[in-house]
Structures are given as C-alpha cells and as structure tokens.
Amino acid sequence: MILFLTIVSGLAWSVAYVEAIRIGFRDRSYAMPAAALALNFAWEVLYGSRSAVTGISAQGFFNILWALADAVVMYTFFTFGRSELPPRVTRKLFIGWAVLLGVTAFAVQWLFIVEFGWDDAAKYAAFLQNLLMSGLFIAMFVGRGGPRGQSLVIAVAKWIGTLAPTIVFGWYGNSPLILGIGALCSVFDLAYIGLLWRARSPLLRH
C-alpha cells in the first residue's frame, strides 16, 4: 500500500508539473507561487541529488524527475515573472529578488537537514512548504483576479499528490504533526479547487 501511495503521489505531482509548464508557456506567466517554487526546487535538487548517490528508490526517481520539471517551471518564472510585478520593479530588482529567494530556499532546506537529519527533514520540510504553497495558490488567484496562469488540473493533482503521502507518513507513519499539516493542506487545496471550479468557464475557453 505504501509503495502504491508513493507512486500515486509521484504521478500526481508529475502531472501538476507538466501542466504548470504548459500553462506557463500558454499564458506567458508562471503557474506556481514564487516562494513555493523556490522551496520546492531546492528540496528536489537536494534530495534528488542524494537519491542519485545513495540509490534510486521510487521516491528518489520522482525527486529527480520533479527537479528536472521544476527547472523548466523556473524558466517560465524568470522569463515571464517580471510582467507580474509593478513597473517600478526593474529587471535587475526582479533578478536580485529571485536570486535572494532561491538562496534563502536552499539555506532553509539545509537548516532542516542539519536540525533533523536527512529522513525527517525531507518529511517535515515537504509538508510545511506544501501548506505554504496551498495558501499561496489562493493568494495567487486573488492577486491575479482570476485563474490566469493557473489550472484546475494543477489544483487537483496537487491535492492528490499531497493527500497520498499524508496517509503514508501521517497515518501509517503515526505522525500527528504530518497528519495534521496534511489535513490542513487538503482544506486549502479543496478551497482552491472550489475557486477554480467557480471560474471554470474562462478555463474551458482555452
């Protein structure tokens, strides 16, 4: 069951990333909130690299795959992200902010590893940044005034991709912390799905 749920999570997140790439190029935008994107990319690079060294498990395979996909999502962010900001934010300021965000994301992930060790850090960091992402997706919808640069497919895939490891590490792993954070992710994810569903008519025109 655990392997099955790991594969479900891996496939669901892979769908979310592929759709984020498609939507990013289609709408000339980026389809994942910037802070969450930086944390995800840092997480995937660190744990994907470790998987390549220590041995490729099912989760390790997906970590590497996600890192590659996230690199393309990062490309859409650097290519189109400046247009999402006020005119007073110059290209140099945007690049400086993005680099600072990326360095901070890697520093945070490394501090988790130093504090908790590789195995626990992977779980705790992943679920906390997932909860942050869930909230930021709603903020993105509100900030953009609708579903531009977003997708119901991403929202549903993210929800499923988070729910499966919540069961693995929260329920089977007997972790109230992960179970609680995973449940909160579902609350926000379902709210975001609801927002996109209400705005489904504009989505279906594409």
Summary of the structure (lengths in Angstrom):
residues: 206
radius of gyration: 16.6
end to end distance: 37.4
largest distance: 52.2
contacts: 689
relative contact order: 0.15
helix: 85%
strand: 0%
